[in-house]
Amino acid sequence: MWAQLGTVRFELLETPESVKQRDKWDYVEHKVLDEKSHLQKMGKSLQELTLKIKLSTAFGTDPKEMLSIIYENAEKEEPLPFILGDGTIVGKYVIEEITKEWKRTDNKGKLLSVELEIKLKEWN
């Protein structure tokens, strides 16, 4: 197993093509009459992760079944543990957005390959 998000297990062949991590520090700008504005630090924003994953029958996976499991986890609207295959607990995240692009179907429209972009936001 490469990683697990909630009940979704990503095996080696479904390893994300990329994992993008976004860390951000927030500041608010205060306007001051006849002077330059002043910045006030507000703290660190919640971390965001973007997983790009390809699901394909060529990997021995049923893309429709995996999509169903991923969507079930998203629909719970609850924090999900994100755990790497070596046991490292990355943290708890919610699925904020799923973008999917169908890449291949058979002649009857059965999904054979799909690329996903799953956006996660840290739960604090």
Secondary structure, DSSP 8 states (H G I E B T S, - for coil): --EEETTEEE-GGG--SEEEEE--EEEEEE--TTS--EEEEEEE---EEEEEEEEEGGGT--HHHHHHHHHHHHHTTS-EEEEETTS-EEEEEEEEEEEEEEEEE-TT--EEEEEEEEEEEE--
